[in-house]
Amino acid sequence: MNVFISYAKEDSEKANRLYHELLAIPGVTPWLDSKNLLPGARWKLEIMEALKTCDLFVLLLSNHSVSKNGFVQKEISEALEKLKNFPPDRIFIVPARLDDCHPKHPELHEIQWVDLFPDWKSGFVLIMKTIQQLMGKPFEIPYVRDDVIMETITSPLTFERRMRARGEMRGVDAMELAFQDQRFEGFDFSGANFVRSLFRNCDFKDANLKGVNFEGTIFEDCRFAGADLWGVNFWGANITGIRDLPKAKLKHTNFFLNIFLKVQEEFVARNPETVHLGDYGAFLRYFSEEVGMDNDAIGRTFVWINHRYFRLMFGKDRDRAFLRKTTYDLFDEE
């Protein structure tokens, strides 16, 4: 099923989010101009062709899109014209509101809206139910975790391209990758999985690393001044190459079986904001029992728990709700 996403440029972040979540559904192919248009393409013609051949038109409505002139109005008009060719009971246009806006096309007031605010998750589930009905078969609806795109990256080049395009990489799964000369200043990597990766000459200044898993990671000539290391797991990591660890923000930061410089070891030993948790069971119990986080909060913070590698590791632990959530993987071939 081809799903066309129409939006105002001011709402591109939400459009990108919807694109990635639709991409997780087997048999669903979302179409978004920023993802599908190639350099040099005659974009107006390409957009109209994609609209003509799509099976579903998802219209993201906001105070930006309903009040502005531009090509989005052309897309709406074309979609409404196409709707006339369908039987009355055939769903084609799904108006999805991003805020408390009021569409000006009278035809849209005759179509049931869905709200993606203030709760994106419930609105997304309703869109998925519409897609299920149109496809005529059930499928497992991906678990939507508060605006976190859980994506598996298989190369540093793909990682950098995604990072620059999205502006953040929350919950990313990037195990066993080697990064060199990367500038990650100020980026949001909260909940990401960097197990057994290598960072050489990388700058994490002021980055949000809350809940990141750096198990077994090697750091060479890296900078962390101002980085938020709340709940970061450095278990078994070689941190001798972190030049400015005392300038990072530590709280519940796990150091166990690390390879230290002497000065780093002394700093960690006297820092009351550090912990020494030797396995994942102890790690999860600490944040549950000592920090007081419930399962949902743990799952939102340590997003890496929901990735495939850790779902397999913890698969038998049916008492933890966050280990039963569904996510998806995107693999890019270079």
Rosetta silent file (secondary structure, phi, psi, omega in degrees, C-alpha in Angstrom):
SEQUENCE: MNVFISYAKEDSEKANRLYHELLAIPGVTPWLDSKNLLPGARWKLEIMEALKTCDLFVLLLSNHSVSKNGFVQKEISEALEKLKNFPPDRIFIVPARLDDCHPKHPELHEIQWVDLFPDWKSGFVLIMKTIQQLMGKPFEIPYVRDDVIMETITSPLTFERRMRARGEMRGVDAMELAFQDQRFEGFDFSGANFVRSLFRNCDFKDANLKGVNFEGTIFEDCRFAGADLWGVNFWGANITGIRDLPKAKLKHTNFFLNIFLKVQEEFVARNPETVHLGDYGAFLRYFSEEVGMDNDAIGRTFVWINHRYFRLMFGKDRDRAFLRKTTYDLFDEE
SCORE:     score description
SCORE:     0.000 S_00000001
   1 L     0.000  128.953  178.418    0.000    0.000    0.000 S_00000001
   2 E   -94.482  124.657 -177.782    1.332    3.410   -1.029 S_00000001
   3 E  -117.432  117.541  179.458    0.707    6.179    1.512 S_00000001
   4 E   -89.925  130.431  178.562    1.234    9.805    0.484 S_00000001
   5 E  -107.479  117.353  179.222    2.134   12.228    3.302 S_00000001
   6 E  -107.796  136.494 -174.086    1.088   15.838    2.698 S_00000001
   7 L  -161.458  162.677  170.747    2.344   18.558    5.024 S_00000001
   8 L   -86.667  148.339 -176.878    3.504   22.138    5.359 S_00000001
   9 H   -56.773  -31.428  179.554    7.269   22.639    5.456 S_00000001
  10 H   -65.455  -17.450 -178.954    6.987   24.001    8.993 S_00000001
  11 H  -106.110   24.238 -174.992    5.741   20.546   10.057 S_00000001
  12 H   -62.089  -33.561 -179.871    8.568   18.587    8.432 S_00000001
  13 H   -62.593  -44.246  179.305    9.729   17.068   11.736 S_00000001
  14 H   -69.083  -36.232  177.897    6.314   15.487   12.350 S_00000001
  15 H   -63.585  -41.541  177.412    6.094   14.379    8.713 S_00000001
  16 H   -63.278  -39.449  179.303    9.474   12.648    9.031 S_00000001
  17 H   -63.315  -45.703  179.311    8.340   10.924   12.187 S_00000001
  18 H   -62.868  -40.180  178.852    5.198    9.614   10.515 S_00000001
  19 H   -57.267  -48.787 -177.732    7.230    8.459    7.511 S_00000001
  20 H   -66.452  -36.091 -179.047    9.584    6.370    9.664 S_00000001
  21 H   -73.294  -35.534  174.941    6.751    4.843   11.680 S_00000001
  22 H   -67.844  -33.196 -179.508    4.795    3.910    8.548 S_00000001
  23 H   -62.165  -20.065 -178.831    7.977    2.434    7.103 S_00000001
  24 L   -78.520  -10.971 -174.843    7.870   -0.116    9.934 S_00000001
  25 L   -90.669  119.924  177.710    4.635   -1.666    8.645 S_00000001
  26 L   -57.174  130.867  178.600    5.101   -4.661    6.310 S_00000001
  27 L    88.171   -4.574  179.900    3.446   -3.941    2.978 S_00000001
  28 L  -106.912  128.297  178.013    3.220   -0.181    3.546 S_00000001
  29 E  -119.384  101.157  178.482    5.324    2.190    1.428 S_00000001
  30 E   -76.251  150.845  177.331    5.125    5.795    2.612 S_00000001
  31 E  -123.617  122.548  179.526    5.900    8.621    0.185 S_00000001
  32 L  -135.900  131.347 -173.457    7.425   11.856    1.466 S_00000001
  33 H   -55.453  -42.143 -177.212    8.953   14.473   -0.794 S_00000001
  34 H   -67.452  -19.468 -179.405   12.073   14.938    1.343 S_00000001
  35 H   -99.758  -30.298 -170.114   12.714   11.175    1.240 S_00000001
  36 H  -106.691  -20.500 -179.651   11.631   10.217   -2.270 S_00000001
  37 L   -78.977  128.271  178.525   12.512   13.138   -4.556 S_00000001
  38 L   -90.762  153.463  176.799   15.906   12.756   -6.219 S_00000001
  39 L   -57.079  134.479  179.972   18.185   15.681   -7.066 S_00000001
  40 L    90.614   -8.532 -179.207   17.302   17.104  -10.453 S_00000001
  41 L   -70.773  147.626  173.212   13.743   15.738  -10.428 S_00000001
  42 L   -79.240   92.395 -163.115   10.903   17.942  -11.644 S_00000001
  43 H   -62.798  -35.147  179.520    9.399   17.988   -8.202 S_00000001
  44 H   -63.825  -44.077  179.386    5.915   19.241   -9.054 S_00000001
  45 H   -66.010  -41.195 -179.797    5.411   16.487  -11.610 S_00000001
  46 H   -63.969  -42.373 -179.857    6.868   13.838   -9.286 S_00000001
  47 H   -64.290  -44.518  179.672    4.627   14.884   -6.413 S_00000001
  48 H   -64.165  -37.454  178.314    1.518   14.840   -8.587 S_00000001
  49 H   -66.144  -42.490  177.942    2.409   11.423   -9.957 S_00000001
  50 H   -63.457  -37.189  179.558    2.924   10.027   -6.430 S_00000001
  51 H   -67.602  -41.003 -178.183   -0.410   11.498   -5.376 S_00000001
  52 H   -65.704  -31.431 -174.805   -2.229    9.990   -8.363 S_00000001
  53 H   -99.193   -0.605 -177.373   -0.860    6.502   -7.676 S_00000001
  54 L   -77.928  156.739  177.787   -1.160    6.431   -3.887 S_00000001
  55 L   -95.275  -22.330 -178.996   -3.724    4.287   -2.060 S_00000001
  56 E  -146.262  138.946 -178.543   -4.055    6.580    0.944 S_00000001
  57 E  -115.547  106.928  178.487   -3.527   10.320    1.392 S_00000001
  58 E   -96.831  115.638 -176.104   -2.544   11.336    4.941 S_00000001
  59 E  -103.081  109.959  177.891   -2.937   15.091    5.321 S_00000001
  60 E   -82.316  113.405 -176.598   -1.056   16.587    8.261 S_00000001
  61 E  -103.491  136.337  176.998   -3.054   19.629    9.293 S_00000001
  62 L  -152.669  174.105  175.754   -1.767   22.432   11.479 S_00000001
  63 L   -63.757  -18.566  174.704   -2.135   26.171   11.864 S_00000001
  64 L   -74.121  -49.446 -171.670    0.788   26.345    9.432 S_00000001
  65 L   -75.575  -32.977 -175.934   -0.817   24.312    6.661 S_00000001
  66 L   -78.694  -17.448 -173.720   -4.396   25.619    6.857 S_00000001
  67 L  -110.598   -0.434 -175.215   -3.421   29.284    6.729 S_00000001
  68 L  -110.423  151.753  169.742   -0.659   29.390    4.140 S_00000001
  69 L   -83.358  158.586  177.845   -0.591   29.539    0.397 S_00000001
  70 L   145.204 -173.665 -173.032    1.629   27.056   -1.364 S_00000001
  71 H   -70.068  -22.932  178.622    1.862   23.657   -2.955 S_00000001
  72 H   -61.218  -33.449  177.203    0.242   21.916    0.005 S_00000001
  73 H   -67.236  -35.756  175.843   -3.044   23.531   -1.056 S_00000001
  74 H   -63.578  -42.675  178.678   -2.565   22.076   -4.535 S_00000001
  75 H   -61.300  -43.122  179.891   -2.036   18.627   -3.014 S_00000001
  76 H   -62.193  -45.199 -179.080   -5.232   18.958   -0.963 S_00000001
  77 H   -62.086  -42.556  179.954   -7.258   20.031   -4.006 S_00000001
  78 H   -66.174  -39.199  179.427   -5.921   17.147   -6.093 S_00000001
  79 H   -66.059  -41.335  178.175   -6.644   14.635   -3.322 S_00000001
  80 H   -64.988  -34.874  177.783  -10.214   15.919   -2.924 S_00000001
  81 H   -68.140  -41.027  178.612  -10.693   15.632   -6.673 S_00000001
  82 H   -65.233  -35.148 -179.346   -9.393   12.048   -6.651 S_00000001
  83 H   -57.946  -30.685 -178.827  -11.717   11.214   -3.756 S_00000001
  84 L   -63.484  -21.969 -178.132  -14.688   11.852   -6.059 S_00000001
  85 L   -84.036   -6.680 -178.053  -13.723    8.789   -8.100 S_00000001
  86 L   -98.259  155.442  172.634  -14.097    6.408   -5.138 S_00000001
  87 L   -60.730  156.884 -176.308  -17.286    4.832   -3.751 S_00000001
  88 L   -58.548  -29.022 -177.121  -18.726    6.708   -0.728 S_00000001
  89 L   -92.301    4.600 -179.301  -17.528    4.050    1.715 S_00000001
  90 L   -90.521  121.285  177.872  -13.907    3.993    0.422 S_00000001
  91 L   -80.101  128.736  175.737  -11.442    5.775    2.704 S_00000001
  92 L  -130.292  -43.278 -179.188   -8.819    7.750    0.820 S_00000001
  93 E  -103.302  128.254  173.219   -8.083   10.971    2.740 S_00000001
  94 E  -116.187  101.393  175.752   -7.093   10.872    6.422 S_00000001
  95 E   -76.344  119.776 -177.404   -6.938   14.403    7.868 S_00000001
  96 E  -118.575  113.518 -176.292   -4.545   14.236   10.838 S_00000001
  97 E   -84.557  136.734  176.851   -4.353   17.328   13.018 S_00000001
  98 L   -98.684  -15.094  176.315   -1.068   18.328   14.657 S_00000001
  99 L  -155.905 -174.839 -175.402   -2.637   21.121   16.701 S_00000001
 100 L   -81.533   64.025 -178.430   -6.015   22.732   17.341 S_00000001
 101 L   -98.679  168.450 -179.147   -6.426   23.996   13.787 S_00000001
 102 L  -132.489  104.507 -178.435   -9.579   24.302   11.690 S_00000001
 103 L   -57.242  143.620 -176.706   -9.329   23.269    8.028 S_00000001
 104 L   -95.351  -12.165  176.026  -10.824   25.758    5.577 S_00000001
 105 L   -77.679  117.763 -177.922  -11.799   23.244    2.895 S_00000001
 106 H   -59.732  -30.459 -179.550  -15.485   22.470    3.557 S_00000001
 107 H   -62.499  -31.232 -178.642  -15.039   18.959    2.114 S_00000001
 108 H   -69.403  -23.236  179.252  -12.611   18.101    4.913 S_00000001
 109 H   -75.259   -9.879  177.282  -15.314   18.776    7.490 S_00000001
 110 H   -95.341   -0.503 -178.626  -17.246   15.846    6.046 S_00000001
 111 L  -112.960  137.649 -179.636  -14.338   13.447    6.702 S_00000001
 112 L   -65.169  124.953  178.487  -13.509   12.015   10.127 S_00000001
 113 L   -85.899  165.494  167.282  -10.342   13.623   11.503 S_00000001
 114 E  -131.405  141.128  179.842   -7.731   12.066   13.755 S_00000001
 115 E  -102.279  127.560  173.937   -5.691   14.083   16.259 S_00000001
 116 L   -99.203   19.055  174.842   -1.966   13.439   16.685 S_00000001
 117 L  -139.880  152.765   -9.268   -1.928   15.822   19.648 S_00000001
 118 L   -77.198   -3.935 -177.350   -1.610   15.880   22.563 S_00000001
 119 L  -115.258   99.354  179.643   -1.124   12.097   22.332 S_00000001
 120 H   -59.495  -42.023 -172.596    0.632   11.049   19.126 S_00000001
 121 H   -57.648  -48.932 -176.598    0.459    7.359   20.017 S_00000001
 122 H   -66.593  -37.269  177.318   -3.330    7.034   20.154 S_00000001
 123 H   -66.477  -40.834  179.424   -3.755    8.977   16.908 S_00000001
 124 H   -63.268  -40.154  179.020   -1.147    6.863   15.130 S_00000001
 125 H   -61.336  -38.586  178.142   -2.885    3.656   16.234 S_00000001
 126 H   -66.070  -38.852  175.966   -6.132    4.898   14.662 S_00000001
 127 H   -62.936  -40.274  178.504   -4.331    5.586   11.370 S_00000001
 128 H   -63.325  -36.039  178.286   -2.914    2.069   11.512 S_00000001
 129 H   -66.094  -36.071  175.224   -6.420    0.641   11.980 S_00000001
 130 H   -63.751  -43.030  179.094   -7.518    2.469    8.834 S_00000001
 131 H   -64.487  -39.659  176.605   -4.571    0.973    6.948 S_00000001
 132 H   -58.220  -44.398 -179.294   -5.436   -2.472    8.293 S_00000001
 133 H   -63.897  -42.936 -179.422   -8.982   -2.114    6.968 S_00000001
 134 H   -68.130  -35.678 -179.781   -7.797   -0.982    3.543 S_00000001
 135 H   -78.454  -20.435  178.173   -5.218   -3.767    3.303 S_00000001
 136 L    73.862   20.709  177.953   -7.777   -6.348    4.430 S_00000001
 137 L  -152.697  146.454  179.737   -5.405   -8.086    6.785 S_00000001
 138 L   -78.701  154.096  171.991   -4.238   -7.592   10.375 S_00000001
 139 L  -149.468  160.916 -179.085   -0.665   -6.751   11.313 S_00000001
 140 L   -76.622  122.672 -179.641    1.112   -5.958   14.522 S_00000001
 141 L   -76.156  125.283 -178.785    1.033   -2.225   15.163 S_00000001
 142 L   -59.428  144.515  175.250    4.526   -0.997   16.089 S_00000001
 143 L   -72.202  126.519 -179.212    4.964    0.272   19.586 S_00000001
 144 L  -101.142  120.713 -174.384    5.288    4.054   19.492 S_00000001
 145 E  -112.615   83.618  170.400    7.534    5.386   22.216 S_00000001
 146 L    37.618   62.103  171.107    7.017    9.121   22.715 S_00000001
 147 L    69.166   20.691  176.346    8.678   10.478   19.595 S_00000001
 148 E  -103.732  124.084  177.074   11.664    8.117   19.635 S_00000001
 149 L   -94.820  108.539  179.899   12.591    6.539   16.313 S_00000001
 150 L   -87.399  109.612 -171.536   14.295    3.207   17.062 S_00000001
 151 L  -131.920  132.475  176.590   16.473    2.586   14.049 S_00000001
 152 E   -90.201  124.675 -179.790   19.278    0.120   13.453 S_00000001
 153 L  -111.027  135.329 -174.073   22.255    1.675   11.655 S_00000001
 154 L  -113.988    4.916  176.414   24.864   -0.561   10.060 S_00000001
 155 L  -153.563  148.396  178.254   27.545    1.893    8.931 S_00000001
 156 H   -60.337  -34.869 -179.640   29.098    5.151   10.221 S_00000001
 157 H   -64.684  -43.967  176.823   28.304    6.866    6.916 S_00000001
 158 H   -63.536  -40.216  178.909   24.611    6.039    7.210 S_00000001
 159 H   -58.349  -49.157 -177.932   24.684    7.148   10.839 S_00000001
 160 H   -63.320  -41.528 -179.963   26.114   10.549    9.944 S_00000001
 161 H   -63.233  -44.806  177.652   23.650   11.036    7.096 S_00000001
 162 H   -62.385  -43.616 -176.163   20.687   10.152    9.342 S_00000001
 163 H   -61.819  -44.741 -179.037   21.987   12.332   12.151 S_00000001
 164 H   -68.331  -34.545 -178.294   22.364   15.413    9.942 S_00000001
 165 H   -74.154  -38.981 -176.015   18.956   14.855    8.351 S_00000001
 166 H   -90.176  -27.399 -177.425   17.083   14.255   11.611 S_00000001
 167 L    82.145   -2.842  176.586   19.027   16.548   13.926 S_00000001
 168 L  -164.044  163.641 -178.864   18.991   13.906   16.669 S_00000001
 169 L  -140.359   48.995  179.237   19.428   10.158   17.076 S_00000001
 170 L   -62.009  134.956  174.968   17.417    9.201   20.141 S_00000001
 171 L    69.854   11.922 -177.671   17.181    5.465   20.676 S_00000001
 172 L   -66.925  145.649  177.061   19.418    4.632   17.725 S_00000001
 173 E  -105.530  105.813 -174.980   20.900    1.137   17.570 S_00000001
 174 L  -133.635   55.617 -178.463   24.528    1.507   16.420 S_00000001
 175 L   -69.423  143.279  166.866   26.386   -1.477   17.859 S_00000001
 176 L    57.988   36.487  175.413   29.976   -2.265   16.910 S_00000001
 177 L  -104.638  155.960  179.286   30.519    0.726   14.622 S_00000001
 178 E  -113.197  120.763 -179.399   33.729    2.752   14.322 S_00000001
 179 E  -113.452  137.410  179.450   33.402    6.553   14.332 S_00000001
 180 E  -138.333  136.686  174.801   36.258    8.919   13.590 S_00000001
 181 L    57.193   38.164  179.951   36.539   12.725   13.589 S_00000001
 182 L   -97.515  141.689  177.676   32.830   13.187   14.293 S_00000001
 183 E  -107.739  101.001 -177.450   31.388   16.352   15.816 S_00000001
 184 L  -101.775   18.044 -175.010   28.436   15.339   17.971 S_00000001
 185 L   -55.524  127.057  173.469   28.230   18.608   19.933 S_00000001
 186 L    75.907   -2.373 -178.262   24.766   19.272   21.298 S_00000001
 187 L   -76.519  156.130  179.925   23.133   16.277   19.609 S_00000001
 188 E  -102.374  110.310  177.708   20.534   14.143   21.362 S_00000001
 189 L  -115.442   19.391 -172.835   21.512   10.464   21.558 S_00000001
 190 L   -53.311  134.549  177.739   19.428    9.649   24.637 S_00000001
 191 L    75.474    9.109 -174.344   18.690    5.947   25.060 S_00000001
 192 L   -77.700  162.569 -179.386   20.997    4.912   22.201 S_00000001
 193 E  -115.107  107.727  177.886   22.892    1.635   21.886 S_00000001
 194 L  -118.212   33.050 -177.364   26.643    1.963   21.154 S_00000001
 195 L   -56.353  131.216  176.304   27.738   -1.397   22.582 S_00000001
 196 L    55.225   34.934  175.379   31.300   -2.356   21.553 S_00000001
 197 L   -93.094  173.568  178.715   31.711    0.671   19.288 S_00000001
 198 E  -128.166  128.382  175.469   34.841    2.733   18.709 S_00000001
 199 E  -120.872  116.487 -179.036   35.007    6.532   18.921 S_00000001
 200 E  -119.861  121.156 -179.750   38.232    8.126   17.766 S_00000001
 201 L    55.029   53.148  179.231   38.692   11.913   17.956 S_00000001
 202 L  -115.340  144.042 -175.790   34.981   12.555   18.497 S_00000001
 203 E  -112.422  114.149  178.416   33.485   15.553   20.295 S_00000001
 204 L  -104.351   23.108 -176.647   30.412   14.997   22.507 S_00000001
 205 L   -53.313  126.612  176.121   30.447   18.486   24.029 S_00000001
 206 L    60.506   17.762  178.841   27.014   19.323   25.526 S_00000001
 207 L   -76.029  150.722  174.784   25.469   16.207   23.953 S_00000001
 208 E   -91.026  105.115 -178.528   22.443   14.545   25.558 S_00000001
 209 L  -112.835   20.993 -177.221   23.625   11.012   26.355 S_00000001
 210 L   -56.170  125.234  175.997   21.034   10.206   29.000 S_00000001
 211 L    74.370   13.335 -178.911   20.488    6.454   29.265 S_00000001
 212 L   -74.703  147.181  176.401   23.043    5.560   26.545 S_00000001
 213 E  -106.306  110.409  177.647   24.678    2.117   26.601 S_00000001
 214 L  -108.591   27.871 -178.474   28.447    2.286   25.987 S_00000001
 215 L   -53.421  128.652  175.372   29.201   -1.259   27.168 S_00000001
 216 L    66.751   11.472 -177.793   32.619   -2.376   25.900 S_00000001
 217 L   -78.541  148.065  177.929   33.096    0.824   23.887 S_00000001
 218 E  -110.629  130.155  178.166   36.570    2.229   23.221 S_00000001
 219 E  -115.524  128.122  177.322   37.196    5.983   23.348 S_00000001
 220 E  -127.575  116.023  176.759   40.321    7.523   21.846 S_00000001
 221 L    55.622   54.968 -179.439   40.950   11.258   22.120 S_00000001
 222 E  -114.210  155.462 -177.130   37.301   12.180   22.783 S_00000001
 223 E  -122.115  135.007 -174.840   35.785   15.195   24.541 S_00000001
 224 L  -128.299   16.063 -176.854   32.740   15.115   26.841 S_00000001
 225 L   -56.381  126.397  177.108   32.633   18.594   28.429 S_00000001
 226 L    78.935   -3.554 -178.906   29.056   19.465   29.361 S_00000001
 227 L   -70.345  141.427  178.620   27.650   16.125   28.132 S_00000001
 228 E   -87.095  111.320 -177.280   24.724   14.719   30.126 S_00000001
 229 E  -108.133   30.995  178.534   25.738   11.234   31.328 S_00000001
 230 E   -60.910  120.250  175.156   22.621   10.519   33.452 S_00000001
 231 L    67.989   15.357  179.602   22.227    6.757   33.676 S_00000001
 232 L   -70.486  139.547  178.831   24.914    6.048   31.081 S_00000001
 233 E  -103.245  107.192  177.635   26.273    2.492   31.155 S_00000001
 234 L  -100.954   21.351 -174.192   30.074    2.421   30.703 S_00000001
 235 L   -53.748  123.499  176.392   30.351   -1.210   31.820 S_00000001
 236 L    68.721   11.815 -177.633   33.645   -2.684   30.560 S_00000001
 237 L   -82.686  151.987  172.584   34.448    0.357   28.410 S_00000001
 238 E   -94.755  102.773 -174.852   37.942    1.693   27.764 S_00000001
 239 L  -104.845   14.156 -178.666   37.556    5.332   28.745 S_00000001
 240 L   -60.411  -23.624 -178.678   41.239    6.261   28.866 S_00000001
 241 L   -90.818    6.581  172.706   40.682    8.371   25.753 S_00000001
 242 E   -85.238  108.276 -169.384   38.005   10.602   27.325 S_00000001
 243 L   -74.906  -27.778 -170.446   40.089   13.692   27.929 S_00000001
 244 L  -132.459   44.509 -178.180   37.717   15.752   30.084 S_00000001
 245 H   -53.455  -40.871  179.921   35.492   13.320   32.016 S_00000001
 246 H   -62.404  -15.879 -179.950   35.321   15.609   35.129 S_00000001
 247 H   -90.069   -3.592  177.435   33.677   18.280   32.965 S_00000001
 248 L   -84.616  165.763  179.560   30.743   15.998   32.042 S_00000001
 249 E   -98.022  106.119 -177.222   27.491   15.840   34.021 S_00000001
 250 E  -100.345  137.177  171.032   27.437   12.556   35.920 S_00000001
 251 E  -163.169  123.364 -174.842   24.422   11.116   37.771 S_00000001
 252 L    55.595   30.394 -177.517   23.694    7.401   38.230 S_00000001
 253 E   -83.512  126.894 -171.305   26.521    6.845   35.743 S_00000001
 254 E   -94.305  117.817  174.432   27.672    3.221   35.764 S_00000001
 255 L  -119.667  113.803  178.889   31.403    2.446   35.833 S_00000001
 256 L  -147.064  130.546 -179.304   32.240   -1.240   36.286 S_00000001
 257 L    54.858   37.979  179.651   35.287   -3.158   35.047 S_00000001
 258 L   -84.492  157.161  169.055   36.450   -0.108   33.150 S_00000001
 259 E   -96.074  111.697 -173.633   39.896    0.559   31.770 S_00000001
 260 L  -110.814  158.675  153.804   40.826    3.856   33.433 S_00000001
 261 L   -80.210  155.925 -177.978   43.636    6.300   33.602 S_00000001
 262 H   -57.076  -43.346 -178.201   44.720    6.651   37.230 S_00000001
 263 H   -66.732  -33.768  177.178   43.317   10.167   37.482 S_00000001
 264 H   -69.163  -43.438  179.985   39.991    9.001   36.032 S_00000001
 265 H   -59.756  -41.486  178.980   39.773    6.085   38.433 S_00000001
 266 H   -66.762  -39.402  179.326   40.350    8.413   41.381 S_00000001
 267 H   -63.471  -46.280 -179.384   37.748   10.868   40.086 S_00000001
 268 H   -65.260  -40.555 -176.291   35.109    8.143   39.687 S_00000001
 269 H   -61.964  -34.695 -177.456   35.922    6.597   43.073 S_00000001
 270 H   -97.780    1.337 -177.959   35.243    9.822   44.952 S_00000001
 271 L   -90.539  117.110 -176.910   32.271   10.950   42.867 S_00000001
 272 L   -71.178   -9.513 -178.339   28.949   10.231   44.679 S_00000001
 273 L   -89.659    2.574 -179.598   27.023   10.411   41.399 S_00000001
 274 E  -103.565  156.213  177.549   28.592    7.213   40.033 S_00000001
 275 E  -130.862  166.532 -179.343   27.496    3.588   40.524 S_00000001
 276 L  -134.115   88.404 -174.295   29.150    0.201   40.003 S_00000001
 277 L  -111.744  118.935 -166.500   26.589   -2.278   38.659 S_00000001
 278 L   -87.877   -8.371  176.953   28.091   -5.485   37.337 S_00000001
 279 L  -153.733  170.759 -174.822   25.313   -6.943   35.148 S_00000001
 280 H   -69.294  -31.116  175.668   22.102   -5.917   33.430 S_00000001
 281 H   -60.816  -46.977  178.097   19.924   -7.481   36.095 S_00000001
 282 H   -64.997  -37.226 -179.890   21.597   -5.344   38.755 S_00000001
 283 H   -61.043  -49.590 -177.553   21.443   -2.330   36.450 S_00000001
 284 H   -69.518  -37.333  177.928   17.676   -2.606   35.921 S_00000001
 285 H   -64.354  -38.300 -179.876   16.975   -3.381   39.588 S_00000001
 286 H   -59.986  -48.143 -177.063   18.933   -0.298   40.629 S_00000001
 287 H   -73.979  -23.810  176.066   16.856    2.058   38.489 S_00000001
 288 H   -78.727  -50.623 -171.939   13.654    0.283   39.485 S_00000001
 289 H   -89.757  -39.445 -175.964   14.227   -0.045   43.222 S_00000001
 290 H   -88.695  -42.315 -179.622   16.724    2.680   44.085 S_00000001
 291 L   -85.166  -24.005  176.019   15.822    5.408   41.591 S_00000001
 292 L    84.950   27.564  179.511   12.112    4.498   41.679 S_00000001
 293 L   -88.002  137.451  174.315   11.441    4.230   37.937 S_00000001
 294 L   -83.018  175.657 -175.420    8.540    2.096   36.722 S_00000001
 295 H   -59.569  -40.108 -178.792    8.846   -0.214   33.717 S_00000001
 296 H   -66.065  -41.748  178.657    7.518    2.350   31.264 S_00000001
 297 H   -64.809  -39.501  176.842    9.955    5.028   32.458 S_00000001
 298 H   -62.468  -44.808  179.906   12.845    2.554   32.219 S_00000001
 299 H   -63.376  -36.441  178.904   11.798    1.609   28.684 S_00000001
 300 H   -72.772  -34.544 -176.086   11.579    5.275   27.623 S_00000001
 301 H   -81.373  -49.208 -179.332   14.926    6.191   29.168 S_00000001
 302 L  -100.867   71.421 -173.182   17.006    3.139   28.243 S_00000001
 303 H   -59.525  -28.118 -178.375   15.571    2.695   24.758 S_00000001
 304 H   -58.242  -22.844  178.143   18.363    0.212   23.889 S_00000001
 305 H   -60.695  -28.850 -175.566   16.539   -2.387   26.013 S_00000001
 306 H   -86.650   -5.363 -179.940   13.898   -2.529   23.274 S_00000001
 307 L   -77.889  160.851 -171.948   16.314   -3.250   20.446 S_00000001
 308 H   -52.668  -45.823 -176.367   16.616   -6.721   18.962 S_00000001
 309 H   -57.219  -44.001 -176.637   19.906   -7.654   20.648 S_00000001
 310 H   -83.967  -27.325  173.244   18.542   -6.992   24.126 S_00000001
 311 H   -61.752  -39.335  176.909   15.066   -8.371   23.426 S_00000001
 312 H   -67.478  -40.417 -178.800   16.763  -11.679   22.667 S_00000001
 313 H   -63.920  -41.399 -175.712   18.935  -11.379   25.766 S_00000001
 314 L  -103.313   15.340 -171.119   15.976  -10.648   28.064 S_00000001
 315 L   -56.806  -27.397 -177.341   13.352  -12.598   26.132 S_00000001
 316 L   -86.607   -6.957 -177.504   12.460  -14.915   29.015 S_00000001
 317 L   -88.493   83.880 -174.970   11.827  -12.091   31.488 S_00000001
 318 L   -81.330   -1.098  179.786    8.079  -11.708   30.972 S_00000001
 319 L   -82.110  -12.275 -175.825    7.622   -9.621   34.115 S_00000001
 320 L  -104.927  114.494 -174.322    9.051   -6.512   32.470 S_00000001
 321 H   -61.766  -35.277 -174.706    6.585   -4.776   30.178 S_00000001
 322 H   -69.876  -13.037  178.362    9.236   -2.855   28.271 S_00000001
 323 H   -87.084   -1.980 -179.835   10.771   -6.096   27.034 S_00000001
 324 H  -109.980    7.450 -179.526    7.578   -7.011   25.186 S_00000001
 325 L   -77.837  156.493 -179.844    7.292   -3.873   23.089 S_00000001
 326 L  -101.914  137.578  175.898    7.614   -3.990   19.316 S_00000001
 327 L  -132.441 -168.030  178.576   10.159   -1.938   17.428 S_00000001
 328 L  -148.139  160.940 -178.163   11.633   -2.045   13.941 S_00000001
 329 L  -122.014  141.270  175.627   14.946   -2.093   12.178 S_00000001
 330 L  -121.142  123.558 -179.200   16.073   -0.218    9.092 S_00000001
 331 L  -111.346  130.585  179.084   19.106   -1.539    7.263 S_00000001
 332 L  -112.470  132.342  174.882   20.952    0.576    4.725 S_00000001
 333 L   -99.202  130.764 -179.636   23.321   -0.850    2.182 S_00000001
 334 L   -85.076    0.000    0.000   26.122    1.424    1.141 S_00000001
